[in-house]
Amino acid sequence: MARVNIVGDGPGGLSAALFLSKNGHDVTVYGQDETAMHHAYVHNYLGIPEVAGSEFQDIARRQVREFGASLVDEEVTSVSAGEKFTVIATSGDSESDYLILTEGKSPDLARSLGLTQDESGAISIDSNYMSSIDKVYVVGRAVRPSRSQAIISAGAGAVAALDILAREEGKDVQDWDTPPKE
């Protein structure tokens, strides 16, 4: 079981947390529920006819908690990378095996790790949303500053989580849910 810290509690961070926690990993999400989703009314989220952003956040946060992830309502003041990754928040430090950053349009923590940005300001990542630092993933607006959307961010969080699951299993992982048996 991996220990994963996620900084950011919007759709990208919560999606990653859901996939990881439902598969038995120890997940902590840091955020103060100040996501841009609270200013949205969503009509284009596949499978959901329409939903207010705040209602979406309430549902997503509850779902993530029900699968065992911890949500910590604190500001992260810094992160560091070494053999483990350290998140420094107001109540103290937390080490993890993986770090997922989903900071929105101001990726200060990503920059503090020395992650590179392209000319548009996007943090550079690979196709699994891993940065140039092994086991550090960046999802959401930090990698698509001018083309941000909730469902894209949630999908990016899922991609990063599936990559972590595959790395931990040592093989490709499918995360398929099946209907309950009658």
N, C-alpha and C positions, 0 to 999 in steps of 0.2 A: 504494500500500500504506500502510495506516494503522498507526500505532504505538499499541498499547493496553496500559495497565497495569491489572491486576485485583488488588484487595486482598481476599483471602479465597479459600481453596482448598477450600471445601465444594462441594456439588452445584451451586449457582448459579454460582460463579466458574469451576469446571471446565467446566461446560456452555458458558458464554460463550466460554471459551478454546478449546474444541474447535471450535465453529462458526467462530470467527474465524481460528484457525490453519489449519484445513483449507481455508480459502478464501484463504490466502496472506498474511494479515496478521501483523505482528510483535507477538507477544503475550508478556507477562511476567506470571506469576501470583505474587503474594507471599502467603505463608502458612506456618505452621509445623505444618501437618497436625494441628491441635488442634480440628478440627470436632466438633460434637455427633454426627456420624455414627459416631464410634468408640464411642458408647454406645447404638447402635441395632442392632436386628435387623429387617430390612425384609421385610415380606410383601406390601406393597401398591405396589410400584414396577412399573408396567406393563411387561410383557415379561420380567420377572425373577421366577421363582417365589418365591424367597426368597434373601436374602443377608445375611451379617453386615456391619454398617456399615464395619468396618475393611477387609474384603475388597472391598467396593464402592469405598472410597477408593483402595485399591491399584490396582484395575482402571482406575478413572477417571483417576488420575494418570498411569499408564503410557500410556493411550490419548492423553491430551493431549500428553504428551512425544513420542509417535510421530508426531503431526501437526505437530510443530515448535515448540510453545509452550515457553517456559522457565519452570521452577518454581524460585522462589527461597525458600529456607528461612530467612526473616528476618522480624523484626517491623518493621512500618511505623510510624514514630514520628509522622509528620505528612504531610499532603498540602496542596498549594496550587493555586489555580486562577488562570489568567491566559490569555494567548494559547495557551499549552500548559499541561498539568497536570504537576505535579512530585510524585513520590512520594519521600519521604525515609525511607530504611531504614538499618539499622545500617552497611551497607557503602558507603553513598553515595546520591546522588540519581539519579533517572531521569525524564526528560521523556517525555510521550506526547501524542497527539492526542485520545485519549479516556481516560476513567477509569471503571472499574466498581468500585463498592464493595459488598462482600458480607460485612459485618462481624459478622453474627449479631445477638444481642439488645442489644449495646452499640455503637451506631453513633457512636462518639466522633469518628471522622474526618469523617463526614457532618456532624455538628453543628459541627465546627471550620470547615467551609466555609460555615456559615451556613444550611444546608438546614433547612427548617421541618419541624416534627413536628405531628401532630394530637393530639387529647386522649388517644388511646391510646398515644402515643409513636411511632407509625409515621412514617417519613420520607415526605413528600409526593412523589409521582411521577405521571407521565402513563401512558397505556395501554401505552407502550413501555418503561416503567421509567426514563425519563429524569427527572431531578430538575429543579428550577427553574434550575439552571445548565446551559446548553447543553453537550452532550457528556459530562455526568457522569450515570451511571446508578447506581441503587441497587436491588439485588435481595436476595431472601432474607428472613430474619427481621426485618431493619430496616424493611421495608415491611409486614410482616404479623406483628407481635410475638406475637400470641396465637393465630395460626392457621398455624403453621409446619409444613412437611412437606417432605421431601427432593425429591419429584417436582415439587412446586409451585416450589421454589427452582430446580431444574434447568430447568423450563419458563421461568421468569422470566429466567434467564441466557440461554436461547436467544432469547427475544423481544428482549432488549437487543442481543444479537449480530446478529440479523437486521436490527434498525433501523440499526446501524452499517454493516452490509454494504450496505443500501439507500442510505444517505446517501453512502457512498463510490462506489457505482455510479451514483448519480443517478437511480435507478429502483427499483421494487419488486424484491425478490430472493426467489427460491424456493430452498431448499436441499434438493433431492431427491437421494438416493443411488439408484443403480440397481444391480441384481445384476451380478456379473461376467459377461462374455460367455463362452460355452463354446467 
